[in-house]
Each structure stands twice: as structure tokens, then as C-alpha cells.
Amino acid sequence: MNKKLRVLFKQRGNVIHSVSGGTQIKDAVDLMNKHHIGALMVISIDGGIEGIITERDVMKKLASTDELVGHLEVREIMTPYEKLIYTTGDESLGDIMKLLTEKKVRHLPIVSQDGVLEGMLSMRDVIRMLLQESKQMEKTLTDYISGTYPA
């Protein structure tokens, strides 16, 4: 659990799904459903980060009105960059778990020191990484106890 997130994340692969702020909510939701994901980064024309739109953002908007919302633009309901919770990837997996839990978010963009989007991490990714580390630890301990651990 002490490995840096950046190291673990490289093992996972890096696909970032995104939309522009002018995308209609219906199209954003279609994209999330197509890729079985719960969040999309919102990227400007020049490649800058505008924010994030999540399932939770859509549900909050649906719950707050009796109007149809599919035609609205993503920028109307997204979490803007100024309020974005993100990581630089220099934290340990334990630190990331704590951040996700304390901030009550399920998706965490990985942003470089100079503000460039490098990836997207979900709670599912964290659980998968923890399981992988746990299995490796179990194998190491089993090898050590059985005497087959490299000397």
C-alpha cells in the first residue's frame, strides 16, 4: 500500500474518456454507458481541463427539476476545475483511499504538476490495485514460510 500511485497506474493502462463543455448531457450519459464508466473529463478546445461530469452530477440535476435535462450542456451541471478533487500521482494507494473516502468521490483525475491531465482513477481501480497487492503479499508470505522465497 506504500507504492506510489503513478507506478501502480502505469500497470493498469491509461484511457481517458472526455467530452467538451458544450456536449449535451444525453450524449455524455450515452458515452458513459457505452464504456461502462461513471465519469468523463470535460476538456476545452485547447486541451485544458474544464472539469468533470459524473453520474452523481446527472442524478443531482434530475432530482432538482421536473424538466427534461438531456438537452442541457455538460458545463451546466459539471464540477468545474476550481472545485475538482484530483491527485498528482505521487501519493500512495493508502493516501488515495483516504482522499476518496474523505472527499466522498469515486473518480479522481491524475493531473501533472503543470496542470496536464494524465489519467483518471476510479474507486474500482483502487480496489483492483489493492486486491492485486494483497495477492502478491500472500504469495510472498507463502513462499517465505515454505522456504521457497528467494534468498
BALOBA-1460 file (C-alpha; in Angstrom, 3 decimals):
// residues 151
<rec num="1" residu="m" x="0.000" y="0.000" z="0.000"/>
<rec num="2" residu="n" x="3.037" y="2.248" z="0.058"/>
<rec num="3" residu="k" x="3.750" y="2.120" z="-3.668"/>
<rec num="4" residu="k" x="3.198" y="5.427" z="-5.406"/>
<rec num="5" residu="l" x="0.002" y="5.658" z="-7.405"/>
<rec num="6" residu="r" x="1.908" y="6.661" z="-10.553"/>
<rec num="7" residu="v" x="3.746" y="3.289" z="-10.534"/>
<rec num="8" residu="l" x="0.576" y="1.274" z="-9.979"/>
<rec num="9" residu="f" x="-1.369" y="3.297" z="-12.519"/>
<rec num="10" residu="k" x="1.119" y="2.591" z="-15.311"/>
<rec num="11" residu="q" x="0.473" y="-1.139" z="-14.813"/>
<rec num="12" residu="r" x="-3.264" y="-0.561" z="-15.307"/>
<rec num="13" residu="g" x="-3.149" y="1.271" z="-18.626"/>
<rec num="14" residu="n" x="-4.387" y="4.740" z="-19.390"/>
<rec num="15" residu="v" x="-7.615" y="5.532" z="-21.198"/>
<rec num="16" residu="i" x="-9.237" y="8.901" z="-20.583"/>
<rec num="17" residu="h" x="-12.771" y="9.419" z="-21.839"/>
<rec num="18" residu="s" x="-13.769" y="13.044" z="-22.246"/>
<rec num="19" residu="v" x="-16.300" y="15.460" z="-23.672"/>
<rec num="20" residu="s" x="-16.435" y="19.201" z="-24.273"/>
<rec num="21" residu="g" x="-18.470" y="21.518" z="-22.080"/>
<rec num="22" residu="g" x="-20.919" y="22.054" z="-24.948"/>
<rec num="23" residu="t" x="-21.796" y="18.354" z="-25.200"/>
<rec num="24" residu="q" x="-25.417" y="17.595" z="-24.375"/>
<rec num="25" residu="i" x="-25.941" y="15.632" z="-21.158"/>
<rec num="26" residu="k" x="-27.732" y="12.884" z="-23.081"/>
<rec num="27" residu="d" x="-24.658" y="12.353" z="-25.265"/>
<rec num="28" residu="a" x="-22.354" y="12.342" z="-22.236"/>
<rec num="29" residu="v" x="-24.528" y="9.743" z="-20.498"/>
<rec num="30" residu="d" x="-24.589" y="7.643" z="-23.691"/>
<rec num="31" residu="l" x="-20.774" y="7.724" z="-23.737"/>
<rec num="32" residu="m" x="-20.560" y="6.715" z="-20.064"/>
<rec num="33" residu="n" x="-22.943" y="3.824" z="-20.712"/>
<rec num="34" residu="k" x="-21.054" y="2.740" z="-23.825"/>
<rec num="35" residu="h" x="-17.770" y="2.494" z="-21.916"/>
<rec num="36" residu="h" x="-19.282" y="1.322" z="-18.599"/>
<rec num="37" residu="i" x="-17.792" y="4.253" z="-16.699"/>
<rec num="38" residu="g" x="-19.191" y="6.745" z="-14.222"/>
<rec num="39" residu="a" x="-17.329" y="9.919" z="-15.133"/>
<rec num="40" residu="l" x="-15.977" y="11.897" z="-18.054"/>
<rec num="41" residu="m" x="-13.382" y="14.615" z="-18.030"/>
<rec num="42" residu="v" x="-14.555" y="17.883" z="-19.566"/>
<rec num="43" residu="i" x="-11.834" y="19.240" z="-21.828"/>
<rec num="44" residu="s" x="-11.679" y="22.592" z="-23.618"/>
<rec num="45" residu="i" x="-10.864" y="23.015" z="-27.306"/>
<rec num="46" residu="d" x="-7.244" y="23.851" z="-26.426"/>
<rec num="47" residu="g" x="-6.929" y="20.661" z="-24.341"/>
<rec num="48" residu="g" x="-7.246" y="22.281" z="-20.922"/>
<rec num="49" residu="i" x="-9.249" y="20.759" z="-18.093"/>
<rec num="50" residu="e" x="-12.622" y="22.439" z="-17.595"/>
<rec num="51" residu="g" x="-13.976" y="19.963" z="-15.058"/>
<rec num="52" residu="i" x="-15.584" y="16.574" z="-14.650"/>
<rec num="53" residu="i" x="-19.091" y="15.243" z="-15.154"/>
<rec num="54" residu="t" x="-20.144" y="12.222" z="-13.131"/>
<rec num="55" residu="e" x="-23.191" y="10.050" z="-12.703"/>
<rec num="56" residu="r" x="-23.763" y="11.884" z="-9.439"/>
<rec num="57" residu="d" x="-23.884" y="15.268" z="-11.220"/>
<rec num="58" residu="v" x="-26.551" y="13.940" z="-13.583"/>
<rec num="59" residu="m" x="-28.584" y="12.409" z="-10.751"/>
<rec num="60" residu="k" x="-28.482" y="15.650" z="-8.729"/>
<rec num="61" residu="k" x="-29.763" y="17.600" z="-11.721"/>
<rec num="62" residu="l" x="-32.530" y="15.073" z="-12.371"/>
<rec num="63" residu="a" x="-33.592" y="15.195" z="-8.736"/>
<rec num="64" residu="s" x="-33.669" y="19.002" z="-8.671"/>
<rec num="65" residu="t" x="-36.127" y="19.518" z="-11.519"/>
<rec num="66" residu="d" x="-39.190" y="18.105" z="-13.207"/>
<rec num="67" residu="e" x="-37.827" y="19.280" z="-16.565"/>
<rec num="68" residu="l" x="-36.038" y="17.111" z="-19.100"/>
<rec num="69" residu="v" x="-32.295" y="17.590" z="-18.787"/>
<rec num="70" residu="g" x="-30.828" y="15.588" z="-21.654"/>
<rec num="71" residu="h" x="-30.633" y="18.637" z="-23.902"/>
<rec num="72" residu="l" x="-28.685" y="20.735" z="-21.385"/>
<rec num="73" residu="e" x="-24.958" y="21.194" z="-21.869"/>
<rec num="74" residu="v" x="-22.450" y="19.364" z="-19.695"/>
<rec num="75" residu="r" x="-20.977" y="22.684" z="-18.475"/>
<rec num="76" residu="e" x="-24.308" y="23.455" z="-16.779"/>
<rec num="77" residu="i" x="-24.007" y="20.567" z="-14.321"/>
<rec num="78" residu="m" x="-20.333" y="19.537" z="-14.265"/>
<rec num="79" residu="t" x="-17.979" y="20.031" z="-11.362"/>
<rec num="80" residu="p" x="-15.735" y="22.885" z="-12.553"/>
<rec num="81" residu="y" x="-11.941" y="22.743" z="-12.424"/>
<rec num="82" residu="e" x="-11.847" y="25.125" z="-9.459"/>
<rec num="83" residu="k" x="-13.742" y="22.568" z="-7.331"/>
<rec num="84" residu="l" x="-12.112" y="19.472" z="-8.799"/>
<rec num="85" residu="i" x="-10.594" y="16.918" z="-6.422"/>
<rec num="86" residu="y" x="-7.531" y="15.403" z="-8.120"/>
<rec num="87" residu="t" x="-4.171" y="13.756" z="-7.481"/>
<rec num="88" residu="t" x="-0.702" y="14.224" z="-8.933"/>
<rec num="89" residu="g" x="0.016" y="10.505" z="-8.742"/>
<rec num="90" residu="d" x="2.776" y="10.982" z="-6.178"/>
<rec num="91" residu="e" x="0.597" y="9.681" z="-3.344"/>
<rec num="92" residu="s" x="0.490" y="6.113" z="-2.078"/>
<rec num="93" residu="l" x="-2.519" y="3.902" z="-2.647"/>
<rec num="94" residu="g" x="-3.379" y="4.306" z="1.040"/>
<rec num="95" residu="d" x="-3.350" y="8.099" z="0.666"/>
<rec num="96" residu="i" x="-5.626" y="7.829" z="-2.370"/>
<rec num="97" residu="m" x="-8.082" y="5.609" z="-0.489"/>
<rec num="98" residu="k" x="-8.183" y="8.156" z="2.322"/>
<rec num="99" residu="l" x="-8.737" y="11.031" z="-0.132"/>
<rec num="100" residu="l" x="-11.562" y="9.245" z="-1.961"/>
<rec num="101" residu="t" x="-13.236" y="8.361" z="1.328"/>
<rec num="102" residu="e" x="-12.860" y="11.752" z="3.000"/>
<rec num="103" residu="k" x="-13.925" y="13.761" z="-0.059"/>
<rec num="104" residu="k" x="-16.703" y="11.271" z="-0.908"/>
<rec num="105" residu="v" x="-15.730" y="10.987" z="-4.567"/>
<rec num="106" residu="r" x="-15.468" y="7.880" z="-6.744"/>
<rec num="107" residu="h" x="-13.421" y="9.292" z="-9.613"/>
<rec num="108" residu="l" x="-10.089" y="11.013" z="-9.337"/>
<rec num="109" residu="p" x="-8.277" y="12.687" z="-12.225"/>
<rec num="110" residu="i" x="-4.495" y="12.425" z="-12.230"/>
<rec num="111" residu="v" x="-3.087" y="15.847" z="-13.088"/>
<rec num="112" residu="s" x="0.614" y="16.661" z="-13.514"/>
<rec num="113" residu="q" x="2.312" y="19.479" z="-11.613"/>
<rec num="114" residu="d" x="1.867" y="21.714" z="-14.676"/>
<rec num="115" residu="g" x="-1.885" y="21.008" z="-14.947"/>
<rec num="116" residu="v" x="-1.876" y="18.397" z="-17.720"/>
<rec num="117" residu="l" x="-4.404" y="15.574" z="-17.449"/>
<rec num="118" residu="e" x="-2.508" y="12.278" z="-17.229"/>
<rec num="119" residu="g" x="-5.244" y="9.823" z="-16.337"/>
<rec num="120" residu="m" x="-8.423" y="9.011" z="-14.489"/>
<rec num="121" residu="l" x="-8.719" y="6.733" z="-11.494"/>
<rec num="122" residu="s" x="-11.926" y="5.205" z="-10.174"/>
<rec num="123" residu="m" x="-12.730" y="3.588" z="-6.853"/>
<rec num="124" residu="r" x="-12.955" y="0.302" z="-8.773"/>
<rec num="125" residu="d" x="-9.355" y="0.792" z="-9.942"/>
<rec num="126" residu="v" x="-8.231" y="1.330" z="-6.343"/>
<rec num="127" residu="i" x="-9.983" y="-1.829" z="-5.177"/>
<rec num="128" residu="r" x="-8.455" y="-3.794" z="-8.064"/>
<rec num="129" residu="m" x="-4.968" y="-2.486" z="-7.199"/>
<rec num="130" residu="l" x="-5.456" y="-3.341" z="-3.524"/>
<rec num="131" residu="l" x="-6.540" y="-6.857" z="-4.416"/>
<rec num="132" residu="q" x="-3.505" y="-7.262" z="-6.667"/>
<rec num="133" residu="e" x="-1.155" y="-6.056" z="-3.909"/>
<rec num="134" residu="s" x="-2.861" y="-8.339" z="-1.399"/>
<rec num="135" residu="k" x="-2.408" y="-11.374" z="-3.652"/>
<rec num="136" residu="q" x="1.260" y="-10.519" z="-4.161"/>
<rec num="137" residu="m" x="1.773" y="-10.147" z="-0.402"/>
<rec num="138" residu="e" x="0.065" y="-13.505" z="0.201"/>
<rec num="139" residu="k" x="2.338" y="-15.191" z="-2.355"/>
<rec num="140" residu="t" x="5.445" y="-13.609" z="-0.841"/>
<rec num="141" residu="l" x="4.474" y="-14.723" z="2.676"/>
<rec num="142" residu="t" x="3.574" y="-18.223" z="1.494"/>
<rec num="143" residu="d" x="6.916" y="-18.509" z="-0.324"/>
<rec num="144" residu="y" x="8.749" y="-17.240" z="2.762"/>
<rec num="145" residu="i" x="7.031" y="-19.698" z="5.114"/>
<rec num="146" residu="s" x="7.532" y="-22.641" z="2.744"/>
<rec num="147" residu="g" x="11.214" y="-21.741" z="2.245"/>
<rec num="148" residu="t" x="10.918" y="-21.034" z="-1.470"/>
<rec num="149" residu="y" x="11.345" y="-17.260" z="-1.072"/>
<rec num="150" residu="p" x="14.441" y="-16.018" z="-2.965"/>
<rec num="151" residu="a" x="17.388" y="-15.603" z="-0.618"/>
